[in-house]
Amino acid sequence: NTLPLSPYTIQPSKFPNPPKMRTMFSGAAIALSFLSLLLLSPVAFSEKCNPQDKKVLLRIKQELNNPYLLASWDPKTDCCDWYCVECDIKSHRITALIMQSSVPDTNLSGHIPPSVGDLPYLQNLEFHKLPRLTGPIQPTIAKLKNLKYLFIEYTNVSDSIPSFLSQLKNLQLLHLSTNNLTGSIPSSLSQLPNLESLHLDRNKLTGPIPESFGSFKKPGPDIILSHNQLSGPIPASLGQIDPERIDLSRNKLEGDASVLFGSKKRTQILDVSRNLLSFDLSKVDFPKQSLIWLDLNHNKIYGKIPVALTKVENLQQFNVSYNRLSGQIPQGGELQKRFDVYAYFHNKGLCGSPLPACKK
C-alpha cells in the first residue's frame, strides 16, 4: 500500500542514466569553483591605479587618522575605485581628490595632509564640510602644478592665505570660503593668469583689498570677499577689470565704490552692502542688460537715484536702504513693480512710490 506520488515529485525512472547526470552537475560545480578562485586570485587581479599614487593615498589616510570617510581605501583594492578619488581614463593617474562629508560630526580630523603635494597629476583638490580639519594650508600644495580647482570650504583651517598659491598658474577656481583664515589678502594672487573665480568670504581677513587686483587678466575673476573685516578704500584699479560678480559686503570698506560701475560692463551681481562707503550715486551709470543684483544697503551713499536705473532690464534684487539718498524715486522700469518700501527706507529724503509722495 504505497502512497501515490505527488504530481510535483520527480520520478527517477523518467530520466535516463541518472548517475551520469550527477557526474555532469558535479563537473560543472568544480569548474565554477575554479573560475571563482581564478577571479579572486592575486594573479588575475589587474589594478589600474598607479602604485606610487596608491602609496600616497594610503599615507594621506594615515595622516588623517584613518577616518571612516575613507573606509573604502583598502590596500587590497584598486584605488581608482575608492571613494573621494578620481583617475584619468587613459593614464589612470589620480586627477581629483574630493573629500566632503554630509555628516556634521565626521571623525576626519587633523591638518591638511602634507602628502597631497605628492600627487603630481592632481587637477582638483577639495576639502568641504570637514569641521575637524584644522591648521594651515600646506606649503606642499605649491607642488601641484596641474591644479585647476582648489576648494577648502566649511572647515576650521586657519592661519593666513599663503602667497605660494600664486605659483599655481593653471588655477581656475580658488574657493577658501567659511574657514578661520586671518591676516591680509596676498597681492600675489593677481598673478594667477587663468583665475575665473576667487572666493575668500566668511573668514577673518583684515587689511585692504590689494591694489594689484586691478591687474588680473581681463575680464578678471569673480571676486567674493564678503563677511570679513577688510578696511580701507576700494582700489581704483578695480575699475580696470570687468568680472561678472563682485561681492564686498559686510566689511569695513570706506570711500568711493563708483569705480565698480559702468554702462559698458558685464556685471551681473554687485553687492557692497554693510560697509562705510560714501559716494554720490547720482553720477553712477549701470549695465542695462547684464545687471540682475544691486545691493548698496547700510552705507553712507548720498545723492539721487539715477534715472538710468529704470533702463536696467532684468533687475531682480535692489536695495539702497539705510543710506543718505534724497529726491524722488525715478518712475518706470522695475523700481516700483518689483521692489517695495523695504528697498528704499531709512534714507535722508527719498520720496515717491513706493514711499510716500514727495512734498510740493
GIJO-V528515 format. One record per backbone hydrogen bond with DSSP energy under -1.0 kcal/mol. NH is the residue of the N-H (numbers start at 1). CO is the residue of the C=O. If there is no record, write none. Layout:
nh=NH co=CO
nh=NH co=CO
//
This chain:
nh=9 co=6
nh=14 co=11
nh=15 co=12
nh=21 co=17
nh=22 co=18
nh=23 co=19
nh=24 co=20
nh=25 co=21
nh=26 co=22
nh=27 co=23
nh=28 co=24
nh=29 co=25
nh=30 co=26
nh=31 co=27
nh=32 co=28
nh=33 co=29
nh=34 co=30
nh=35 co=31
nh=36 co=32
nh=37 co=33
nh=38 co=34
nh=39 co=35
nh=40 co=36
nh=45 co=41
nh=50 co=92
nh=54 co=50
nh=55 co=51
nh=56 co=52
nh=57 co=53
nh=58 co=54
nh=59 co=55
nh=60 co=56
nh=61 co=57
nh=62 co=58
nh=63 co=59
nh=64 co=60
nh=65 co=62
nh=66 co=61
nh=70 co=67
nh=71 co=68
nh=73 co=70
nh=74 co=72
nh=77 co=74
nh=81 co=78
nh=82 co=79
nh=85 co=82
nh=86 co=96
nh=88 co=93
nh=92 co=88
nh=95 co=86
nh=96 co=86
nh=97 co=124
nh=98 co=84
nh=99 co=126
nh=101 co=128
nh=106 co=103
nh=110 co=132
nh=116 co=113
nh=117 co=114
nh=118 co=115
nh=119 co=116
nh=122 co=119
nh=123 co=95
nh=124 co=95
nh=125 co=149
nh=126 co=97
nh=127 co=151
nh=128 co=99
nh=129 co=153
nh=130 co=154
nh=133 co=130
nh=134 co=110
nh=141 co=138
nh=142 co=139
nh=143 co=140
nh=144 co=141
nh=145 co=143
nh=147 co=144
nh=148 co=123
nh=149 co=123
nh=150 co=173
nh=151 co=125
nh=152 co=175
nh=153 co=127
nh=154 co=177
nh=155 co=178
nh=156 co=133
nh=158 co=135
nh=165 co=162
nh=166 co=163
nh=167 co=164
nh=168 co=165
nh=169 co=167
nh=171 co=168
nh=172 co=148
nh=173 co=148
nh=174 co=197
nh=175 co=150
nh=176 co=199
nh=178 co=201
nh=180 co=157
nh=182 co=159
nh=189 co=186
nh=190 co=187
nh=191 co=188
nh=192 co=189
nh=195 co=192
nh=196 co=172
nh=197 co=172
nh=198 co=222
nh=199 co=174
nh=200 co=224
nh=202 co=226
nh=204 co=181
nh=206 co=183
nh=213 co=210
nh=214 co=211
nh=215 co=212
nh=216 co=213
nh=220 co=217
nh=222 co=196
nh=223 co=245
nh=224 co=198
nh=225 co=247
nh=227 co=249
nh=228 co=250
nh=229 co=205
nh=231 co=207
nh=238 co=235
nh=239 co=236
nh=240 co=237
nh=241 co=238
nh=242 co=219
nh=246 co=269
nh=247 co=223
nh=248 co=271
nh=250 co=273
nh=252 co=230
nh=254 co=232
nh=260 co=257
nh=261 co=258
nh=265 co=262
nh=268 co=244
nh=269 co=244
nh=270 co=293
nh=271 co=246
nh=272 co=295
nh=274 co=297
nh=275 co=298
nh=276 co=253
nh=278 co=255
nh=281 co=302
nh=283 co=280
nh=284 co=281
nh=292 co=268
nh=293 co=268
nh=294 co=317
nh=295 co=270
nh=296 co=319
nh=298 co=321
nh=299 co=322
nh=300 co=277
nh=302 co=279
nh=309 co=306
nh=310 co=307
nh=311 co=308
nh=312 co=309
nh=313 co=288
nh=316 co=292
nh=317 co=292
nh=319 co=294
nh=320 co=343
nh=322 co=345
nh=324 co=301
nh=326 co=303
nh=327 co=349
nh=329 co=351
nh=335 co=332
nh=338 co=334
nh=343 co=340
nh=344 co=341
nh=345 co=341
nh=349 co=325
nh=351 co=327
nh=352 co=356
nh=355 co=352
//
